[in-house]
């Protein structure tokens, strides 16, 4: 038995469990090249706080880990406008309810924000899916979506993925059973959405879903398998539906992009989609953002209209907009230059946010509200 190699693998596993994924990857590369198991050059490096989809998978295949993106700087500019308060008190009359949904395929707790302006008239509903290790409360704080929804008069739901369903609280986007209509987690989330539509006055033409990372991948799945329920989707740092079918292919998809995405069947509605991804995302390769676009229609005779911009004191970005055959906006792709694996324009009190913008929450909500089901 090669004891130095065994010791090296043990050390790589320890680094992975500690969150030091760059060091673990470097060590594994050395071992594969036959170098001595000397360990990382700096064993005192502090673990990075990244959303790591791979940590939700068994450590036995930890040799497929991907490196985290660069740490997100903390700043207070949002797409050229003054920073909006993330933790401002709720307006009088608003509520943030703690609720539960139970259905044939499972149960999930969720939080529901009801704006002060809600009086029983039909309003839009936005479903927000958190990333790995996050909670609904954390995601609401980091995205600031409740503040925007208050101004626009929208309901916002935040389903919670429990550790009993995934040890790192990731949505199980890589399981084939969780990519099907009326099965697994898609059925749970669709059922939760419909429960809110029954209990509150919701405009059925204006129901939307967005998510970050594993939540973004889950949002893409919901858009693909429930195009009759969600009027539009938002995918931030996520993957296309079907990008992986098991754990090994999940690692491959995160590292280099998934399998060629399937498109909607002929005659099936394709929901409009807005995609955010950073070009230095080391956890979910930016190629996955392109694959989400392809899944929802990019390349089918649509030529992008491109626009470059920069947040004052923050990131540069490129927007690619696609119009359908009727000239209506169908897709938007925001590629953030220099950003990592974090919610763009988010608030520092929430986890996995990059306050240097651009403001993903504001742009996703703007995109959603210009689309409604026919």
Buried (B, 14 or more C-beta within 10 A) or exposed (E): EEEEBEBBBEBBBBBBEEBBBBBBBBBBEBBEEEEEBEBBEEEEBEEBBBBBBBBBBEBEEBBBBBBBBBEBBEBEBBBBEEBBEBEEEBEEEBEBEEBEBEBEBBBBBBBBBBBEBBEEEEBBBBBBBBBBBBBBBBBBBBBBBBBBBBEBBBBBBBBBBEEEBBEBBBBBBBBBEBBBBEBBBBBBBBBBBBBBBEEBEBBBEBBBBBBBBBBBBBBBBBBBBBBEBBBBBBBBBBBBBBBBBEBEBBBBBBBEBBBEBEBBEEEEEBBBBBBBBBBEBBBBBBBBBBBBBBBBBBEEEBEBEEEEBBBEEBBBBBBBBBBBEEEEBBBBBBBBEBBBBBBBBBBBEBBBBBBBBBBBBBBBBBBBBEBBBE
